Amino acid sequence: TQTITIRVEFITGGNVKNTAYAISSQFDPTPSNNRDDEFTPVEARAELEIVSIVGPDHNPQRVEQLVYTITVRNNGPTVATQSELLVTMENMHLDPSELPNPVLSGTQQEWISAENTWDIGTILIGQELTFTVYAVVNTGVALGDPLTLNADNLDSGQFDPNTDNNSMSHTRTLSADQDPPGCYPSTVDPAVIMCRSN
């Protein structure tokens, strides 16, 4: 009796068929038992990750439009389908003049406003997708209050073996009203340009 162990990594899910054959250079009087089939149900897995949220690097003011870029990745080992991400905000709301948009235009990606959800769809193995969100500060927010964007519940139609990296937040606080970083005409003499850094 000889035993052979073979370890494989499946890149897709489903009912996987494995077939083993035994042959010899000598005559075999009962060749009917030289083959065996084994069917193994395999659960498709796609380890999704929120790679980063890039947002304001300073404490914003009421007058600013806040721009956030969310990047997600599929670490495999299978293609992720029916992928989606919940995006919520604290003390902010979407800028109605500029709706969220995926960088990859013309894809199946869609922003579903009623559900605050980025409907991503398919993410290939190793693929990174980027999504941009434009926000403004809510009326009545006090100085020092947090301005937070939450990206939560990154999910797909495949099992994710590691959900610890499926959520991420970006927080700053509301600062005193003043001109945001940049160059502006002086309030004393408009001919004079004043510049302010972060």
N, C-alpha and C positions, 0 to 999 in steps of 0.2 A: 504494500500500500504506500502510495506517495501522496503528499498533500502540498498543494501550491497555493499561496496566499497572494492575491493581487489587490492593491489599494488604488482606487480611482477617485477622481474629483469630478463630480457632475457639474456641467455648466448650464443645465436646464432642468426643469422639474418634469414630473410625469411618471408613467409606469415604464421603468427601464428593463429591457430584456438582456440578459447575459446568457451566452451559449458556450458550453465547453465541449470539446471533442477530444477523444482518445484514439490514437492510431498507433500501429506498430508495423514493423517490417516483417513480422511473423504472421502466419494465418490466424485469424480470429474466428472461432466457430459461432460466436453469437455477437455479431456487430450491432444488433439492435439496441444494445445497452451502452454504446460508445458515445452517446450524446446526451446532454442534460441541459434543459432550459430553466432559468430562474428569473422570475419577474419581481422587481423590487420597486415599490412606490417611493419616489423621491420628491421631497418638498422643495419647491423652487425658493431660493434665498437671494436677497439683494440687500446688501448692507449700505444703507443710505446715510449720508452725513451732511450736516450743515457746516460748510467749511469756514465761512466768515460772514459777518455783517459789518460793512464799512459805512459809517455815518459821520456826523459832524465831529471834528476833533477838538471842538471848543464848546463852552456852554452857550447855547443859542439864545436869541432874543425873539420877541413876539413877531417882529417884522420879517423874520427869515423864513425862507422855504428850506425845509430839511430834506436832504436827499440821502437815501439809504440803498446800498447795494448788497443784496443777499446772494451768496453763492452756495450751491448744493452739488454734491457729487455722489455717484453710484460706485461703490468700491467692489461690486460684484458679489458672488461669482456669476450671477445671471442678470439679464436685462430687467430693469424695473419698469413695470407698466402701471397705469392708473395711479401715477404718483401725484401727490398734492401736499401743499404746505399751508398751514393756518398762519396768518399775519394779523396781529392785533397791536393797538397802540394805547398808551396811557398819557392823558393830557394833550393828545394830538389827534388829528384826523387827516384823511387823505386830502391833498390839494385838489379841489374839483376842476382846476384848470389843467391838470396834468395827471392823468390816470397812470397807475402802475403799468409797466411794460417789461416783457422779456427782451433780452439782448438779441436772441435769435428770432428775428421776425419771420413770419411765414410758417412757423411751426404750429403744432396743435396746442401750444400753451395758451392759457386764457386766465384772466383775472375775473373771479366771480365776486362782485361787490357785495351781494346779499349775504354771502357766507364768509367774507374776509379771507378768501382762499385763492391761492395760486394753484390753478389746475395745470400741473406740469405735464402729465401724460407719460410718455416713454423717456427713460434715461438709459442710455447705453452703458455698457461696462466701462468704467474709467472716465466716463463723460462728466464734465462740469457744466452746469447751466447757471446763468446769472440773471437776476431779477432786480429791477430798480423801482423803488417806492418813493413818492414825493409827498411830504407831509407839511402841515402848518399847525401852529400852536392853537389850542382851544381858547375861546374867550373865557376870561375869569381865572385863568391859571395864575397862581401867586409866584413871586420871585422865590427861587430855591426849590420849587416843586420839580419832581422828576419828569423828564420827557423820555419815555421808553418805547422802543419798538421791540415786540416779541415775535420771534419765528418759532412756531411750535408744531408738534405732531407731524413731522415729515414722515410720510407713509406711502406705501405702494401696495399693489396687489400681491406682492411676494413677502414671505416671512423675512423680517429683519432681525438677525441674531444679536445686534447691539443697538439698543434704542437710546443709550446714554448721550449720543451725539446728534439726536434728532430735534433738539431745541436749543435756542440761543437768544440772548437779549442784548440790546445796546441802550445804555442809559446816559443821559446828560441832565443838567438842571437848567431851569430858566434863569437867565442872567438879566441884569438891569438893562432897560431900554437904552440903546445907543447904537451908533452905526456899526454893522457887522464888519469883520475884517475886509479891507479894501481901500480904495482911494475915492474921496468925495470933495466937492467944493466946500470951502470954509463958510460957516454961517455968518462970519464977520465980513469977509471979502470973498465973494464967489469966484473971483479971478485966481484965488489961491487954492491949490489942491492939497488936501490933507490926507495922509495915508495912515492906516491903523493896522497893526498885525494882530495875531490871535492873542 
